[in-house]
Amino acid sequence: MRHVSPAPALGVLAAAAGSVLVAATTPFTPAADAAVAAAIGLAVLVLVAQAVGTPGVHPWSRWAGAGRRPTRAAAAPWLALFAAAAAWELFSYFAGRRAAHPTLSSAYDALAQWRAAKAVVVFCWLALGWYLVRA
Amino acid sequence: MTALADSVWILLAVTGAVLWVGSRAAPDRVARPGAVVAAVLANRVGRALMLSAWMFAGWHFFAR
């Protein structure tokens, strides 16, 4: 019988619990600052542990495999989309009245009125963070 | 103006979805998003920028 590690499920459960916790806080309060700082601090701790734990064979080196690297032409559509989104976000930010020029932040504010929706966004943020720092 | 602004965001989202579908069908022509992120992470500066952006996004959206 194949052994299945409980670590991934526990990680998902912990992230879900953390998401609900962060979603229950109100921005501009010490509780919100502490909850978000804890998640960022955990990511920094993992990064530091990776850096000092495996000198010479850093986990990030696995990303450097040439076989995984896309060509510039294949990556260009994504880079163009990112540039267009960033340009539109900047234009909207400086254009004036927020109701007429919604930014990602204002769209998020509208969504975050619902705690469940905010918890989903927090979970996605945590999942992205895990993807970025994972060993 | 709101309708136009909303339309631009929707257009960007639809474009992203089309690119994602295209990357599944022909990864040689349109790179998989994961491969693009991996290429950025393979670079020390790109990795630092991406992690900083992740931290900033969390702080900005949830704590501010």
N, CA and C atoms of all chains as a GROMACS GRO file, in nm:
protein
  597
    1MET      N    1   0.084  -0.119   0.000
    1MET     CA    2   0.000   0.000   0.000
    1MET      C    3   0.089   0.125   0.000
    2ARG      N    4   0.054   0.221  -0.086
    2ARG     CA    5   0.135   0.341  -0.102
    2ARG      C    6   0.116   0.436   0.016
    3HIS      N    7   0.230   0.484   0.070
    3HIS     CA    8   0.220   0.578   0.182
    3HIS      C    9   0.195   0.719   0.129
    4VAL      N   10   0.093   0.784   0.181
    4VAL     CA   11   0.062   0.920   0.140
    4VAL      C   12   0.092   1.013   0.255
    5SER      N   13   0.181   1.112   0.228
    5SER     CA   14   0.219   1.206   0.333
    5SER      C   15   0.103   1.300   0.365
    6PRO      N   16   0.076   1.323   0.495
    6PRO     CA   17  -0.033   1.415   0.531
    6PRO      C   18   0.010   1.562   0.521
    7ALA      N   19   0.139   1.588   0.492
    7ALA     CA   20   0.189   1.726   0.494
    7ALA      C   21   0.114   1.820   0.398
    8PRO      N   22   0.089   1.780   0.271
    8PRO     CA   23   0.017   1.872   0.182
    8PRO      C   24  -0.123   1.908   0.232
    9ALA      N   25  -0.194   1.806   0.282
    9ALA     CA   26  -0.330   1.832   0.332
    9ALA      C   27  -0.324   1.923   0.454
   10LEU      N   28  -0.225   1.900   0.541
   10LEU     CA   29  -0.211   1.986   0.659
   10LEU      C   30  -0.177   2.129   0.619
   11GLY      N   31  -0.094   2.141   0.516
   11GLY     CA   32  -0.057   2.274   0.466
   11GLY      C   33  -0.178   2.348   0.412
   12VAL      N   34  -0.261   2.276   0.336
   12VAL     CA   35  -0.382   2.339   0.281
   12VAL      C   36  -0.476   2.380   0.394
   13LEU      N   37  -0.489   2.292   0.494
   13LEU     CA   38  -0.576   2.324   0.608
   13LEU      C   39  -0.525   2.447   0.683
   14ALA      N   40  -0.392   2.452   0.704
   14ALA     CA   41  -0.334   2.567   0.774
   14ALA      C   42  -0.354   2.695   0.694
   15ALA      N   43  -0.337   2.686   0.561
   15ALA     CA   44  -0.357   2.804   0.476
   15ALA      C   45  -0.503   2.848   0.479
   16ALA      N   46  -0.595   2.751   0.479
   16ALA     CA   47  -0.738   2.786   0.484
   16ALA      C   48  -0.770   2.854   0.616
   17ALA      N   49  -0.715   2.800   0.726
   17ALA     CA   50  -0.740   2.861   0.856
   17ALA      C   51  -0.681   3.002   0.861
   18GLY      N   52  -0.560   3.018   0.806
   18GLY     CA   53  -0.496   3.149   0.801
   18GLY      C   54  -0.576   3.247   0.716
   19SER      N   55  -0.633   3.197   0.608
   19SER     CA   56  -0.713   3.283   0.519
   19SER      C   57  -0.836   3.336   0.591
   20VAL      N   58  -0.903   3.247   0.665
   20VAL     CA   59  -1.022   3.288   0.740
   20VAL      C   60  -0.982   3.390   0.847
   21LEU      N   61  -0.867   3.366   0.909
   21LEU     CA   62  -0.818   3.457   1.014
   21LEU      C   63  -0.790   3.596   0.957
   22VAL      N   64  -0.717   3.600   0.844
   22VAL     CA   65  -0.684   3.730   0.783
   22VAL      C   66  -0.812   3.798   0.734
   23ALA      N   67  -0.905   3.720   0.678
   23ALA     CA   68  -1.029   3.777   0.626
   23ALA      C   69  -1.114   3.836   0.737
   24ALA      N   70  -1.094   3.788   0.859
   24ALA     CA   71  -1.174   3.839   0.971
   24ALA      C   72  -1.120   3.970   1.026
   25THR      N   73  -1.000   4.009   0.981
   25THR     CA   74  -0.942   4.134   1.030
   25THR      C   75  -0.988   4.251   0.944
   26THR      N   76  -0.971   4.371   0.999
   26THR     CA   77  -1.007   4.493   0.926
   26THR      C   78  -0.878   4.568   0.891
   27PRO      N   79  -0.864   4.609   0.763
   27PRO     CA   80  -0.743   4.683   0.726
   27PRO      C   81  -0.721   4.807   0.814
   28PHE      N   82  -0.599   4.846   0.826
   28PHE     CA   83  -0.558   4.962   0.907
   28PHE      C   84  -0.572   4.935   1.056
   29THR      N   85  -0.574   4.809   1.097
   29THR     CA   86  -0.577   4.776   1.240
   29THR      C   87  -0.453   4.693   1.273
   30PRO      N   88  -0.410   4.694   1.401
   30PRO     CA   89  -0.294   4.613   1.438
   30PRO      C   90  -0.315   4.464   1.409
   31ALA      N   91  -0.438   4.416   1.420
   31ALA     CA   92  -0.466   4.273   1.395
   31ALA      C   93  -0.437   4.238   1.249
   32ALA      N   94  -0.480   4.324   1.158
   32ALA     CA   95  -0.454   4.300   1.016
   32ALA      C   96  -0.304   4.306   0.988
   33ASP      N   97  -0.238   4.406   1.045
   33ASP     CA   98  -0.092   4.418   1.027
   33ASP      C   99  -0.021   4.291   1.074
   34ALA      N  100  -0.061   4.242   1.195
   34ALA     CA  101   0.005   4.126   1.253
   34ALA      C  102  -0.020   4.000   1.170
   35ALA      N  103  -0.143   3.983   1.123
   35ALA     CA  104  -0.176   3.861   1.048
   35ALA      C  105  -0.100   3.855   0.916
   36VAL      N  106  -0.095   3.968   0.845
   36VAL     CA  107  -0.025   3.970   0.716
   36VAL      C  108   0.127   3.961   0.739
   37ALA      N  109   0.174   4.031   0.842
   37ALA     CA  110   0.318   4.027   0.872
   37ALA      C  111   0.360   3.884   0.907
   38ALA      N  112   0.273   3.808   0.973
   38ALA     CA  113   0.307   3.670   1.008
   38ALA      C  114   0.327   3.586   0.882
   39ALA      N  115   0.239   3.603   0.784
   39ALA     CA  116   0.251   3.526   0.659
   39ALA      C  117   0.379   3.566   0.585
   40ILE      N  118   0.405   3.697   0.577
   40ILE     CA  119   0.525   3.743   0.507
   40ILE      C  120   0.650   3.698   0.584
   41GLY      N  121   0.645   3.706   0.716
   41GLY     CA  122   0.758   3.663   0.797
   41GLY      C  123   0.788   3.515   0.779
   42LEU      N  124   0.682   3.434   0.768
   42LEU     CA  125   0.700   3.290   0.746
   42LEU      C  126   0.769   3.265   0.612
   43ALA      N  127   0.728   3.341   0.510
   43ALA     CA  128   0.790   3.326   0.377
   43ALA      C  129   0.938   3.364   0.384
   44VAL      N  130   0.968   3.472   0.455
   44VAL     CA  131   1.109   3.515   0.468
   44VAL      C  132   1.189   3.408   0.541
   45LEU      N  133   1.130   3.350   0.646
   45LEU     CA  134   1.199   3.244   0.721
   45LEU      C  135   1.231   3.125   0.632
   46VAL      N  136   1.135   3.085   0.548
   46VAL     CA  137   1.158   2.972   0.456
   46VAL      C  138   1.270   3.006   0.359
   47LEU      N  139   1.269   3.130   0.307
   47LEU     CA  140   1.373   3.171   0.213
   47LEU      C  141   1.511   3.168   0.279
   48VAL      N  142   1.518   3.219   0.402
   48VAL     CA  143   1.646   3.220   0.473
   48VAL      C  144   1.692   3.078   0.500
   49ALA      N  145   1.597   2.992   0.542
   49ALA     CA  146   1.632   2.851   0.569
   49ALA      C  147   1.684   2.783   0.444
   50GLN      N  148   1.624   2.813   0.329
   50GLN     CA  149   1.669   2.757   0.202
   50GLN      C  150   1.810   2.805   0.170
   51ALA      N  151   1.834   2.933   0.196
   51ALA     CA  152   1.963   2.993   0.160
   51ALA      C  153   2.077   2.936   0.244
   52VAL      N  154   2.052   2.914   0.374
   52VAL     CA  155   2.160   2.867   0.461
   52VAL      C  156   2.164   2.715   0.474
   53GLY      N  157   2.052   2.650   0.436
   53GLY     CA  158   2.043   2.505   0.456
   53GLY      C  159   2.114   2.423   0.351
   54THR      N  160   2.117   2.474   0.230
   54THR     CA  161   2.177   2.397   0.120
   54THR      C  162   2.274   2.483   0.043
   55PRO      N  163   2.389   2.521   0.107
   55PRO     CA  164   2.485   2.606   0.036
   55PRO      C  165   2.537   2.539  -0.091
   56GLY      N  166   2.535   2.615  -0.198
   56GLY     CA  167   2.586   2.563  -0.324
   56GLY      C  168   2.480   2.496  -0.409
   57VAL      N  169   2.380   2.435  -0.345
   57VAL     CA  170   2.272   2.368  -0.419
   57VAL      C  171   2.141   2.431  -0.376
   58HIS      N  172   2.124   2.556  -0.410
   58HIS     CA  173   2.004   2.627  -0.368
   58HIS      C  174   1.882   2.571  -0.441
   59PRO      N  175   1.770   2.554  -0.369
   59PRO     CA  176   1.651   2.500  -0.433
   59PRO      C  177   1.609   2.577  -0.557
   60TRP      N  178   1.641   2.706  -0.560
   60TRP     CA  179   1.600   2.786  -0.675
   60TRP      C  180   1.672   2.742  -0.803
   61SER      N  181   1.785   2.672  -0.786
   61SER     CA  182   1.862   2.635  -0.904
   61SER      C  183   1.782   2.542  -0.995
   62ARG      N  184   1.677   2.477  -0.940
   62ARG     CA  185   1.598   2.387  -1.024
   62ARG      C  186   1.521   2.464  -1.131
   63TRP      N  187   1.499   2.594  -1.105
   63TRP     CA  188   1.428   2.675  -1.206
   63TRP      C  189   1.517   2.707  -1.326
   64ALA      N  190   1.648   2.690  -1.305
   64ALA     CA  191   1.742   2.734  -1.409
   64ALA      C  192   1.758   2.633  -1.522
   65GLY      N  193   1.686   2.522  -1.516
   65GLY     CA  194   1.698   2.420  -1.621
   65GLY      C  195   1.662   2.476  -1.757
   66ALA      N  196   1.755   2.463  -1.852
   66ALA     CA  197   1.734   2.523  -1.984
   66ALA      C  198   1.612   2.463  -2.054
   67GLY      N  199   1.583   2.335  -2.025
   67GLY     CA  200   1.472   2.269  -2.090
   67GLY      C  201   1.337   2.330  -2.056
   68ARG      N  202   1.328   2.393  -1.940
   68ARG     CA  203   1.203   2.452  -1.896
   68ARG      C  204   1.184   2.593  -1.950
   69ARG      N  205   1.294   2.654  -1.992
   69ARG     CA  206   1.288   2.796  -2.026
   69ARG      C  207   1.220   2.818  -2.161
   70PRO      N  208   1.114   2.901  -2.165
   70PRO     CA  209   1.047   2.925  -2.294
   70PRO      C  210   1.129   3.021  -2.380
   71THR      N  211   1.103   3.019  -2.512
   71THR     CA  212   1.170   3.114  -2.599
   71THR      C  213   1.111   3.253  -2.576
   72ARG      N  214   1.186   3.355  -2.617
   72ARG     CA  215   1.137   3.492  -2.600
   72ARG      C  216   1.008   3.514  -2.676
   73ALA      N  217   1.001   3.456  -2.795
   73ALA     CA  218   0.881   3.473  -2.879
   73ALA      C  219   0.759   3.412  -2.811
   74ALA      N  220   0.780   3.296  -2.745
   74ALA     CA  221   0.668   3.229  -2.680
   74ALA      C  222   0.625   3.302  -2.552
   75ALA      N  223   0.722   3.367  -2.487
   75ALA     CA  224   0.691   3.439  -2.363
   75ALA      C  225   0.635   3.579  -2.391
   76ALA      N  226   0.661   3.631  -2.512
   76ALA     CA  227   0.624   3.769  -2.545
   76ALA      C  228   0.476   3.801  -2.523
   77PRO      N  229   0.381   3.712  -2.562
   77PRO     CA  230   0.240   3.747  -2.540
   77PRO      C  231   0.207   3.771  -2.393
   78TRP      N  232   0.266   3.691  -2.303
   78TRP     CA  233   0.240   3.710  -2.160
   78TRP      C  234   0.302   3.840  -2.110
   79LEU      N  235   0.423   3.870  -2.157
   79LEU     CA  236   0.489   3.993  -2.115
   79LEU      C  237   0.412   4.115  -2.166
   80ALA      N  238   0.357   4.104  -2.288
   80ALA     CA  239   0.278   4.214  -2.344
   80ALA      C  240   0.149   4.232  -2.263
   81LEU      N  241   0.086   4.122  -2.225
   81LEU     CA  242  -0.036   4.130  -2.145
   81LEU      C  243  -0.007   4.194  -2.009
   82PHE      N  244   0.104   4.152  -1.947
   82PHE     CA  245   0.143   4.209  -1.817
   82PHE      C  246   0.170   4.359  -1.830
   83ALA      N  247   0.240   4.397  -1.937
   83ALA     CA  248   0.271   4.540  -1.958
   83ALA      C  249   0.143   4.619  -1.980
   84ALA      N  250   0.049   4.563  -2.057
   84ALA     CA  251  -0.078   4.633  -2.084
   84ALA      C  252  -0.157   4.650  -1.955
   85ALA      N  253  -0.162   4.545  -1.873
   85ALA     CA  254  -0.236   4.553  -1.747
   85ALA      C  255  -0.172   4.654  -1.653
   86ALA      N  256  -0.038   4.654  -1.647
   86ALA     CA  257   0.032   4.749  -1.560
   86ALA      C  258   0.009   4.892  -1.608
   87ALA      N  259   0.011   4.912  -1.739
   87ALA     CA  260  -0.011   5.046  -1.794
   87ALA      C  261  -0.153   5.094  -1.764
   88TRP      N  262  -0.250   5.004  -1.779
   88TRP     CA  263  -0.389   5.043  -1.753
   88TRP      C  264  -0.412   5.070  -1.604
   89GLU      N  265  -0.348   4.992  -1.519
   89GLU     CA  266  -0.357   5.015  -1.375
   89GLU      C  267  -0.300   5.153  -1.340
   90LEU      N  268  -0.186   5.186  -1.397
   90LEU     CA  269  -0.124   5.316  -1.369
   90LEU      C  270  -0.211   5.430  -1.421
   91PHE      N  271  -0.262   5.413  -1.544
   91PHE     CA  272  -0.350   5.516  -1.600
   91PHE      C  273  -0.472   5.536  -1.511
   92SER      N  274  -0.533   5.427  -1.469
   92SER     CA  275  -0.654   5.436  -1.386
   92SER      C  276  -0.621   5.502  -1.252
   93TYR      N  277  -0.505   5.470  -1.197
   93TYR     CA  278  -0.466   5.525  -1.066
   93TYR      C  279  -0.453   5.676  -1.072
   94PHE      N  280  -0.396   5.727  -1.182
   94PHE     CA  281  -0.370   5.870  -1.191
   94PHE      C  282  -0.481   5.946  -1.265
   95ALA      N  283  -0.579   5.875  -1.318
   95ALA     CA  284  -0.680   5.939  -1.402
   95ALA      C  285  -0.781   6.021  -1.324
   96GLY      N  286  -0.795   5.994  -1.195
   96GLY     CA  287  -0.890   6.075  -1.119
   96GLY      C  288  -0.994   5.992  -1.048
   97ARG      N  289  -1.121   6.030  -1.065
   97ARG     CA  290  -1.230   5.970  -0.987
   97ARG      C  291  -1.226   5.817  -0.995
   98ARG      N  292  -1.220   5.754  -0.876
   98ARG     CA  293  -1.202   5.609  -0.871
   98ARG      C  294  -1.322   5.534  -0.930
   99ALA      N  295  -1.443   5.592  -0.909
   99ALA     CA  296  -1.562   5.523  -0.960
   99ALA      C  297  -1.559   5.514  -1.113
  100ALA      N  298  -1.500   5.615  -1.176
  100ALA     CA  299  -1.494   5.615  -1.323
  100ALA      C  300  -1.373   5.540  -1.374
  101HIS      N  301  -1.270   5.530  -1.291
  101HIS     CA  302  -1.146   5.464  -1.332
  101HIS      C  303  -1.107   5.360  -1.227
  102PRO      N  304  -1.177   5.248  -1.223
  102PRO     CA  305  -1.146   5.147  -1.120
  102PRO      C  306  -1.007   5.086  -1.136
  103THR      N  307  -0.938   5.072  -1.023
  103THR     CA  308  -0.809   5.004  -1.023
  103THR      C  309  -0.830   4.864  -0.966
  104LEU      N  310  -0.726   4.783  -0.968
  104LEU     CA  311  -0.737   4.649  -0.908
  104LEU      C  312  -0.772   4.660  -0.760
  105SER      N  313  -0.715   4.762  -0.693
  105SER     CA  314  -0.742   4.780  -0.551
  105SER      C  315  -0.889   4.810  -0.525
  106SER      N  316  -0.946   4.898  -0.608
  106SER     CA  317  -1.087   4.934  -0.585
  106SER      C  318  -1.178   4.816  -0.619
  107ALA      N  319  -1.139   4.738  -0.719
  107ALA     CA  320  -1.218   4.618  -0.751
  107ALA      C  321  -1.212   4.519  -0.634
  108TYR      N  322  -1.091   4.508  -0.576
  108TYR     CA  323  -1.076   4.418  -0.461
  108TYR      C  324  -1.159   4.468  -0.343
  109ASP      N  325  -1.159   4.601  -0.320
  109ASP     CA  326  -1.236   4.657  -0.208
  109ASP      C  327  -1.384   4.620  -0.221
  110ALA      N  328  -1.434   4.626  -0.343
  110ALA     CA  329  -1.576   4.591  -0.364
  110ALA      C  330  -1.599   4.443  -0.333
  111LEU      N  331  -1.502   4.361  -0.374
  111LEU     CA  332  -1.515   4.216  -0.352
  111LEU      C  333  -1.501   4.181  -0.204
  112ALA      N  334  -1.412   4.254  -0.135
  112ALA     CA  335  -1.379   4.220   0.003
  112ALA      C  336  -1.489   4.254   0.102
  113GLN      N  337  -1.598   4.312   0.052
  113GLN     CA  338  -1.712   4.337   0.141
  113GLN      C  339  -1.768   4.205   0.193
  114TRP      N  340  -1.747   4.100   0.112
  114TRP     CA  341  -1.790   3.966   0.155
  114TRP      C  342  -1.670   3.893   0.214
  115ARG      N  343  -1.681   3.855   0.342
  115ARG     CA  344  -1.569   3.790   0.411
  115ARG      C  345  -1.523   3.663   0.339
  116ALA      N  346  -1.621   3.585   0.289
  116ALA     CA  347  -1.586   3.458   0.222
  116ALA      C  348  -1.502   3.486   0.097
  117ALA      N  349  -1.541   3.590   0.022
  117ALA     CA  350  -1.466   3.624  -0.099
  117ALA      C  351  -1.326   3.671  -0.061
  118LYS      N  352  -1.318   3.750   0.046
  118LYS     CA  353  -1.187   3.797   0.092
  118LYS      C  354  -1.099   3.678   0.134
  119ALA      N  355  -1.160   3.581   0.202
  119ALA     CA  356  -1.084   3.463   0.244
  119ALA      C  357  -1.030   3.386   0.124
  120VAL      N  358  -1.109   3.379   0.017
  120VAL     CA  359  -1.063   3.309  -0.106
  120VAL      C  360  -0.944   3.384  -0.166
  121VAL      N  361  -0.952   3.518  -0.168
  121VAL     CA  362  -0.841   3.597  -0.224
  121VAL      C  363  -0.715   3.577  -0.139
  122VAL      N  364  -0.732   3.578  -0.007
  122VAL     CA  365  -0.617   3.558   0.082
  122VAL      C  366  -0.557   3.419   0.058
  123PHE      N  367  -0.643   3.318   0.042
  123PHE     CA  368  -0.594   3.182   0.018
  123PHE      C  369  -0.513   3.178  -0.112
  124CYS      N  370  -0.563   3.245  -0.216
  124CYS     CA  371  -0.489   3.249  -0.343
  124CYS      C  372  -0.353   3.317  -0.324
  125TRP      N  373  -0.352   3.425  -0.244
  125TRP     CA  374  -0.226   3.496  -0.217
  125TRP      C  375  -0.127   3.405  -0.144
  126LEU      N  376  -0.177   3.332  -0.045
  126LEU     CA  377  -0.090   3.240   0.028
  126LEU      C  378  -0.040   3.128  -0.063
  127ALA      N  379  -0.128   3.076  -0.148
  127ALA     CA  380  -0.088   2.968  -0.240
  127ALA      C  381   0.019   3.018  -0.336
  128LEU      N  382   0.002   3.141  -0.385
  128LEU     CA  383   0.104   3.200  -0.474
  128LEU      C  384   0.236   3.214  -0.400
  129GLY      N  385   0.228   3.260  -0.275
  129GLY     CA  386   0.350   3.274  -0.195
  129GLY      C  387   0.420   3.141  -0.176
  130TRP      N  388   0.343   3.036  -0.150
  130TRP     CA  389   0.402   2.902  -0.135
  130TRP      C  390   0.468   2.857  -0.265
  131TYR      N  391   0.400   2.883  -0.377
  131TYR     CA  392   0.455   2.847  -0.508
  131TYR      C  393   0.589   2.918  -0.531
  132LEU      N  394   0.597   3.045  -0.487
  132LEU     CA  395   0.718   3.123  -0.511
  132LEU      C  396   0.835   3.082  -0.421
  133VAL      N  397   0.805   3.037  -0.299
  133VAL     CA  398   0.916   3.008  -0.207
  133VAL      C  399   0.941   2.859  -0.186
  134ARG      N  400   0.859   2.775  -0.246
  134ARG     CA  401   0.870   2.631  -0.217
  134ARG      C  402   1.007   2.575  -0.254
  135ALA      N  403   1.046   2.476  -0.178
  135ALA     CA  404   1.178   2.416  -0.200
  135ALA      C  405   1.172   2.308  -0.306
  136MET      N  406  -1.749   5.668  -1.879
  136MET     CA  407  -1.609   5.623  -1.871
  136MET      C  408  -1.598   5.490  -1.798
  137THR      N  409  -1.688   5.470  -1.700
  137THR     CA  410  -1.679   5.348  -1.622
  137THR      C  411  -1.693   5.224  -1.710
  138ALA      N  412  -1.789   5.232  -1.804
  138ALA     CA  413  -1.811   5.115  -1.891
  138ALA      C  414  -1.686   5.085  -1.972
  139LEU      N  415  -1.620   5.192  -2.022
  139LEU     CA  416  -1.498   5.171  -2.100
  139LEU      C  417  -1.388   5.112  -2.012
  140ALA      N  418  -1.375   5.170  -1.892
  140ALA     CA  419  -1.270   5.121  -1.801
  140ALA      C  420  -1.295   4.975  -1.765
  141ASP      N  421  -1.420   4.944  -1.734
  141ASP     CA  422  -1.452   4.803  -1.702
  141ASP      C  423  -1.424   4.713  -1.822
  142SER      N  424  -1.458   4.764  -1.941
  142SER     CA  425  -1.438   4.683  -2.062
  142SER      C  426  -1.291   4.649  -2.082
  143VAL      N  427  -1.205   4.747  -2.051
  143VAL     CA  428  -1.060   4.722  -2.069
  143VAL      C  429  -1.015   4.611  -1.975
  144TRP      N  430  -1.061   4.617  -1.848
  144TRP     CA  431  -1.023   4.511  -1.753
  144TRP      C  432  -1.075   4.376  -1.800
  145ILE      N  433  -1.200   4.375  -1.849
  145ILE     CA  434  -1.258   4.248  -1.897
  145ILE      C  435  -1.180   4.197  -2.018
  146LEU      N  436  -1.143   4.290  -2.109
  146LEU     CA  437  -1.066   4.252  -2.227
  146LEU      C  438  -0.931   4.190  -2.187
  147LEU      N  439  -0.867   4.252  -2.086
  147LEU     CA  440  -0.738   4.199  -2.039
  147LEU      C  441  -0.756   4.059  -1.981
  148ALA      N  442  -0.864   4.040  -1.905
  148ALA     CA  443  -0.889   3.908  -1.844
  148ALA      C  444  -0.919   3.803  -1.952
  149VAL      N  445  -0.999   3.842  -2.052
  149VAL     CA  446  -1.032   3.748  -2.160
  149VAL      C  447  -0.906   3.714  -2.239
  150THR      N  448  -0.822   3.815  -2.262
  150THR     CA  449  -0.696   3.790  -2.333
  150THR      C  450  -0.609   3.690  -2.256
  151GLY      N  451  -0.605   3.707  -2.124
  151GLY     CA  452  -0.530   3.613  -2.042
  151GLY      C  453  -0.585   3.472  -2.054
  152ALA      N  454  -0.717   3.460  -2.053
  152ALA     CA  455  -0.779   3.328  -2.065
  152ALA      C  456  -0.749   3.266  -2.202
  153VAL      N  457  -0.754   3.349  -2.308
  153VAL     CA  458  -0.725   3.299  -2.443
  153VAL      C  459  -0.579   3.253  -2.451
  154LEU      N  460  -0.488   3.333  -2.393
  154LEU     CA  461  -0.346   3.294  -2.394
  154LEU      C  462  -0.326   3.164  -2.318
  155TRP      N  463  -0.397   3.150  -2.206
  155TRP     CA  464  -0.382   3.028  -2.126
  155TRP      C  465  -0.427   2.906  -2.207
  156VAL      N  466  -0.542   2.918  -2.273
  156VAL     CA  467  -0.592   2.808  -2.357
  156VAL      C  468  -0.493   2.781  -2.470
  157GLY      N  469  -0.441   2.889  -2.531
  157GLY     CA  470  -0.344   2.874  -2.640
  157GLY      C  471  -0.217   2.805  -2.593
  158SER      N  472  -0.176   2.837  -2.469
  158SER     CA  473  -0.053   2.776  -2.417
  158SER      C  474  -0.071   2.627  -2.391
  159ARG      N  475  -0.195   2.585  -2.365
  159ARG     CA  476  -0.221   2.441  -2.346
  159ARG      C  477  -0.217   2.369  -2.481
  160ALA      N  478  -0.268   2.440  -2.584
  160ALA     CA  479  -0.279   2.376  -2.716
  160ALA      C  480  -0.145   2.376  -2.789
  161ALA      N  481  -0.071   2.488  -2.780
  161ALA     CA  482   0.055   2.499  -2.855
  161ALA      C  483   0.161   2.568  -2.769
  162PRO      N  484   0.219   2.495  -2.674
  162PRO     CA  485   0.318   2.557  -2.582
  162PRO      C  486   0.444   2.608  -2.652
  163ASP      N  487   0.468   2.564  -2.777
  163ASP     CA  488   0.585   2.614  -2.849
  163ASP      C  489   0.562   2.756  -2.900
  164ARG      N  490   0.434   2.788  -2.926
  164ARG     CA  491   0.402   2.922  -2.978
  164ARG      C  492   0.368   3.019  -2.866
  165VAL      N  493   0.291   2.972  -2.766
  165VAL     CA  494   0.260   3.055  -2.649
  165VAL      C  495   0.305   2.976  -2.526
  166ALA      N  496   0.399   3.035  -2.452
  166ALA     CA  497   0.455   2.964  -2.337
  166ALA      C  498   0.350   2.942  -2.230
  167ARG      N  499   0.364   2.833  -2.157
  167ARG     CA  500   0.279   2.811  -2.040
  167ARG      C  501   0.311   2.919  -1.937
  168PRO      N  502   0.210   2.973  -1.866
  168PRO     CA  503   0.238   3.078  -1.768
  168PRO      C  504   0.338   3.033  -1.662
  169GLY      N  505   0.330   2.906  -1.622
  169GLY     CA  506   0.423   2.854  -1.523
  169GLY      C  507   0.567   2.858  -1.573
  170ALA      N  508   0.584   2.835  -1.704
  170ALA     CA  509   0.719   2.837  -1.761
  170ALA      C  510   0.775   2.978  -1.762
  171VAL      N  511   0.686   3.077  -1.788
  171VAL     CA  512   0.731   3.217  -1.788
  171VAL      C  513   0.772   3.257  -1.646
  172VAL      N  514   0.689   3.220  -1.547
  172VAL     CA  515   0.721   3.252  -1.408
  172VAL      C  516   0.852   3.182  -1.369
  173ALA      N  517   0.868   3.058  -1.411
  173ALA     CA  518   0.991   2.984  -1.378
  173ALA      C  519   1.113   3.052  -1.437
  174ALA      N  520   1.100   3.105  -1.559
  174ALA     CA  521   1.212   3.174  -1.622
  174ALA      C  522   1.247   3.301  -1.544
  175VAL      N  523   1.144   3.371  -1.496
  175VAL     CA  524   1.169   3.492  -1.416
  175VAL      C  525   1.236   3.454  -1.284
  176LEU      N  526   1.188   3.344  -1.221
  176LEU     CA  527   1.241   3.302  -1.091
  176LEU      C  528   1.384   3.252  -1.103
  177ALA      N  529   1.423   3.208  -1.221
  177ALA     CA  530   1.559   3.157  -1.239
  177ALA      C  531   1.661   3.269  -1.232
  178ASN      N  532   1.614   3.393  -1.251
  178ASN     CA  533   1.702   3.510  -1.245
  178ASN      C  534   1.695   3.570  -1.105
  179ARG      N  535   1.811   3.600  -1.046
  179ARG     CA  536   1.816   3.649  -0.908
  179ARG      C  537   1.734   3.778  -0.891
  180VAL      N  538   1.751   3.871  -0.984
  180VAL     CA  539   1.679   3.999  -0.974
  180VAL      C  540   1.529   3.977  -0.995
  181GLY      N  541   1.495   3.894  -1.093
  181GLY     CA  542   1.354   3.866  -1.119
  181GLY      C  543   1.287   3.802  -1.001
  182ARG      N  544   1.360   3.709  -0.936
  182ARG     CA  545   1.307   3.642  -0.817
  182ARG      C  546   1.282   3.741  -0.705
  183ALA      N  547   1.379   3.831  -0.682
  183ALA     CA  548   1.363   3.931  -0.576
  183ALA      C  549   1.245   4.023  -0.607
  184LEU      N  550   1.232   4.063  -0.734
  184LEU     CA  551   1.120   4.151  -0.772
  184LEU      C  552   0.987   4.081  -0.753
  185MET      N  553   0.980   3.954  -0.793
  185MET     CA  554   0.853   3.882  -0.784
  185MET      C  555   0.812   3.859  -0.639
  186LEU      N  556   0.910   3.824  -0.554
  186LEU     CA  557   0.879   3.804  -0.413
  186LEU      C  558   0.840   3.936  -0.346
  187SER      N  559   0.908   4.044  -0.385
  187SER     CA  560   0.873   4.176  -0.330
  187SER      C  561   0.732   4.214  -0.372
  188ALA      N  562   0.698   4.187  -0.496
  188ALA     CA  563   0.563   4.218  -0.545
  188ALA      C  564   0.458   4.137  -0.469
  189TRP      N  565   0.490   4.010  -0.439
  189TRP     CA  566   0.397   3.927  -0.363
  189TRP      C  567   0.376   3.986  -0.222
  190MET      N  568   0.485   4.024  -0.159
  190MET     CA  569   0.476   4.081  -0.024
  190MET      C  570   0.398   4.212  -0.026
  191PHE      N  571   0.431   4.298  -0.124
  191PHE     CA  572   0.362   4.426  -0.134
  191PHE      C  573   0.211   4.405  -0.156
  192ALA      N  574   0.176   4.310  -0.243
  192ALA     CA  575   0.035   4.286  -0.273
  192ALA      C  576  -0.040   4.244  -0.146
  193GLY      N  577   0.019   4.155  -0.068
  193GLY     CA  578  -0.046   4.111   0.055
  193GLY      C  579  -0.064   4.226   0.153
  194TRP      N  580   0.043   4.304   0.169
  194TRP     CA  581   0.036   4.416   0.263
  194TRP      C  582  -0.066   4.519   0.215
  195HIS      N  583  -0.063   4.552   0.087
  195HIS     CA  584  -0.150   4.655   0.031
  195HIS      C  585  -0.298   4.613   0.036
  196PHE      N  586  -0.325   4.490  -0.002
  196PHE     CA  587  -0.465   4.448  -0.008
  196PHE      C  588  -0.525   4.417   0.130
  197PHE      N  589  -0.447   4.352   0.216
  197PHE     CA  590  -0.508   4.300   0.339
  197PHE      C  591  -0.476   4.381   0.465
  198ALA      N  592  -0.366   4.456   0.466
  198ALA     CA  593  -0.329   4.532   0.585
  198ALA      C  594  -0.334   4.683   0.559
  199ARG      N  595  -0.265   4.727   0.460
  199ARG     CA  596  -0.251   4.865   0.417
  199ARG      C  597  -0.214   4.964   0.522
   0.00000   0.00000   0.00000
